Amino acid sequence: MNFKKMYPILFLFLSFNFYGQSEKFKEKREQIKAMKVAFLTTELDLTPSEAEKFWPIYNTFDDKQFELRHQKMKGYYKRMQNDELDKLSEKDASLLLNQIEDSEEDLFNLRKKFVTSLKEILPSTKIIKLKKAEEDFNRKLLQQYKDKGLKK
């Protein structure tokens, strides 16, 4: 998998770690989600009929994806950020690697199921536009955080 494509996703994941499970985190997540909905709505130009069917499927997918990334994988990345990484035995590192691979496979399967569901309600061109719009949104969000960091 190309790291450049994963960078915005990893950044989002890491940025969420700093907020913990506090109220501030939930507010930030809701703000980002609202920005994403507005961005995708504009980019996809869904008909009312498409939107009615699309958003419940997308929201379910997005929630499951968030859960996988932030609940399951959180522990893995936490262990990789600490000094524990140098202390891992080969056996523990192999086990951790297998767990990460399993989680990534779960994410892949979730996305595959999501696209299959979308094919029933959207033309393929809009599904491709969705993929591009998600990547564009992640890049835009990353740029906003970079810009915000530079102003401090």
C-alpha positions in Angstrom: 0.0 0.0 0.0 1.3 3.4 -0.9 2.4 5.4 2.2 1.4 8.7 0.6 -2.2 7.5 0.5 -2.1 6.3 4.1 -0.5 9.4 5.5 -3.8 11.4 5.9 -5.5 8.4 7.5 -2.6 7.8 9.8 -2.5 11.5 10.7 -6.2 11.5 11.6 -5.7 8.4 13.7 -2.7 9.9 15.5 -4.4 13.2 16.0 -7.4 11.5 17.6 -5.1 9.8 20.0 -4.1 13.1 21.6 -7.7 13.9 22.5 -8.4 10.7 24.3 -12.0 9.8 25.0 -12.9 13.1 26.5 -15.8 15.4 25.6 -13.4 17.5 23.6 -12.5 14.5 21.5 -16.2 13.8 20.8 -16.8 17.4 19.8 -13.8 17.4 17.5 -14.9 14.2 15.9 -18.4 15.6 15.3 -17.0 18.8 13.8 -14.8 16.8 11.5 -17.8 14.5 10.6 -20.0 17.5 9.8 -17.2 19.0 7.6 -16.8 15.7 5.8 -20.6 15.3 5.2 -20.7 18.8 3.7 -17.6 18.2 1.6 -18.9 14.8 0.3 -22.4 16.2 -0.4 -20.9 18.9 -2.6 -18.4 16.6 -4.4 -20.8 13.7 -5.1 -23.8 15.7 -6.2 -26.2 13.0 -5.1 -29.8 13.0 -6.2 -32.3 13.1 -3.4 -33.1 9.4 -4.0 -29.4 8.5 -4.0 -28.7 10.6 -0.8 -31.6 8.9 1.0 -30.0 5.5 0.4 -26.4 6.5 0.5 -26.1 8.3 3.9 -27.3 5.5 6.1 -24.9 3.0 4.4 -22.0 5.5 4.5 -22.6 6.5 8.2 -22.7 2.8 9.2 -19.5 2.2 7.3 -17.8 5.2 8.7 -18.7 4.3 12.3 -17.4 0.7 11.9 -14.3 2.0 10.2 -13.7 4.4 13.1 -14.3 1.7 15.6 -11.8 -0.6 13.9 -9.1 2.1 13.6 -9.5 3.7 17.0 -10.5 0.9 19.3 -8.7 -2.1 17.9 -5.6 -0.6 16.4 -5.1 2.1 19.1 -3.3 -0.4 21.4 -1.0 -1.6 18.6 0.1 1.9 17.7 0.4 2.9 21.3 2.9 0.0 21.8 4.8 1.1 18.7 5.1 4.7 19.9 6.5 4.0 23.3 10.0 2.7 24.2 8.3 -0.8 24.4 9.1 -1.3 20.7 12.8 -1.8 21.5 11.9 -4.2 24.3 9.7 -6.5 22.2 10.8 -10.0 21.8 10.7 -11.5 18.3 7.7 -13.6 19.4 5.8 -10.6 20.7 6.7 -8.5 17.6 5.5 -11.3 15.4 2.2 -11.6 17.3 1.8 -7.8 17.2 2.4 -7.8 13.4 -0.2 -10.6 12.9 -2.7 -8.5 14.9 -2.0 -5.4 12.8 -2.4 -7.5 9.6 -5.7 -8.9 10.9 -7.0 -5.4 11.6 -5.9 -4.1 8.3 -7.6 -7.1 6.6 -10.8 -6.4 8.6 -10.6 -2.8 7.3 -10.1 -4.0 3.7 -13.1 -6.4 4.0 -15.3 -3.7 5.5 -14.4 -1.3 2.6 -15.1 -4.1 0.1 -18.5 -4.8 1.6 -19.2 -1.1 1.6 -18.4 -0.7 -2.1 -20.6 -3.8 -2.9 -23.5 -2.1 -1.1 -22.9 1.1 -2.9 -23.0 -0.6 -6.3 -26.7 -1.3 -5.6 -27.6 2.4 -5.3 -24.9 4.5 -7.1 -23.3 4.3 -10.5 -19.6 3.3 -10.5 -18.6 6.8 -11.5 -20.0 8.2 -8.2 -18.3 5.5 -6.2 -15.0 6.5 -7.8 -15.8 10.2 -7.0 -16.5 9.2 -3.4 -13.0 7.6 -3.1 -11.4 10.7 -4.6 -13.5 13.0 -2.4 -12.5 11.1 0.7 -8.8 11.4 -0.2 -9.3 15.1 -1.0 -11.0 15.7 2.3 -8.2 14.0 4.2 -5.6 16.1 2.4 -7.6 19.3 3.1 -8.0 18.4 6.8 -4.3 17.5 7.1 -3.4 20.9 5.4 -5.6 22.7 7.9 -3.9 21.1 10.8 -0.5 21.9 9.3 -1.5 25.5 8.8 -2.9 25.7 12.3 0.4 24.3 13.7 2.5 26.8 11.8 0.5 29.8 13.3 1.3 28.8 16.8 
